[in-house]
Each structure stands twice: as C-alpha cells, then as structure tokens.
Amino acid sequence: TATGPGQVWSWDITDLYSPWRGTSYKAYKIIDVFSREIMGYRVEHREADHLAVELFEDAIRQHGAPRVVHADNGATMTSTVLRDLLRGHGAALTFNRPYVSND
C-alpha cells in the first residue's frame, strides 16, 4: 500500500510493434503507484537485465529509492543483478502471483 509518492514503484516491459515487418521494440517503464508519475522509461531493441539496471540507476539518482518495487515474474524482473541493485538501495521486491497479470 502506498500512502504517498515515492514509496512504491511498479514496472514492466511491453512489446512495441513497428510498421516494419519483423521489427519490434521493448518499452521499459517505471511508475510511482501513488502519483502515477513515470519515474523512468526507455525503449530498446531487446529485453535484458543490464538495461533494466541502468533504468533503475537513473530513476533512483533522479527521484531517490522507493521502499518497494513491484513487478511480474519475468526473467528480467527477477534477475539477480537487478535484485542486488534494488536491495542495495533498501528497496523490498514484490512480484505478481504466477499466471496473474493484473496484480
């Protein structure tokens, strides 16, 4: 539960299809659960944990670290390198229940 801004962030990676056949992109986005402000975003050609780490490093540098970061159970979201970064900033991690996309 977020009672104010900057406490809980949620993030995801979404497919973005292009007008060119066989070309798509990945949109990374972090949102503050309370204010709905976008805390960080980037568009990449692929999904990778080191890109997520860079995104969170930038967002934390700009806005400070949240208490909790929520995500689904994707490989990038549960990666060790990202977990270590967020825990190093004192953030707890929560995840959707398996096969439940709307947590």
C-alpha angles and dihedrals in degrees: 000000000000117000095176143008121291096027104095128024127187124196143182145169117235131191115245115196120211130211088250117089113250095010123112137153137214119237113205115197135176117195131188105237095214102043098024087226115152106243096186143347143174139172119225140171092240145018114255136155095230089058090052090050090054090049092052093044089056094045093048091047090052102038107015125248122302123227092236135024117197126197143148122266098267120142094251092047093053097040119134095230093055092043091052092050094050095043088048087061091049096255120144117219126225128182139198118260111263113279092006108113099176102061 
